[in-house]
Amino acid sequence: MPDFTMCKGEDCPLKNDCYRYTATPSDYQSYFVDPPYIEDECDFFWGKQSSYTYDSLKDIFNGDLNKSETKAK
C-alpha cells in the first residue's frame, strides 16, 4: 500500500517511468488534485532510483536492515 500521494498521469509524458503513476494504489489512495506536470517538467517525478531509496528507508525504519543491504548488492 503506497503511503504517498500518487498521480493519475493525465497528459504526462513521464508517467510510465514515474512511481507515483505506476505503483499499485491502495483502496484509500490519495492523488494530486491537479497533475504536477507543468511546462515540460515535474517537481514531483519519482523515478526508479527514488523508488529504491524509498523502499530502503522504509526497510530501515521497520528494522529490517538486512533487506536493505541485500537490495544494494
Residue pairs with C-beta under 8 A, 6 or more apart in sequence:
1 26
2 23
2 24
2 25
2 26
2 29
4 20
4 30
4 54
5 20
5 30
5 31
5 32
5 44
6 20
6 21
6 23
6 25
6 29
6 30
6 31
6 32
7 15
7 18
7 20
7 21
7 31
7 32
7 35
7 36
7 44
8 21
8 31
8 32
8 35
9 15
9 18
9 21
9 35
10 35
11 35
11 37
12 18
12 21
12 35
12 37
12 42
13 37
14 37
14 42
14 45
15 21
15 22
16 22
17 47
17 48
18 42
18 45
18 46
18 47
19 46
19 47
19 48
19 50
19 51
19 54
20 44
20 45
20 46
32 44
36 42
36 43
36 44
46 54
52 71
55 68
55 71
56 68
56 71
56 72
59 65
59 67
59 68
59 71
60 68
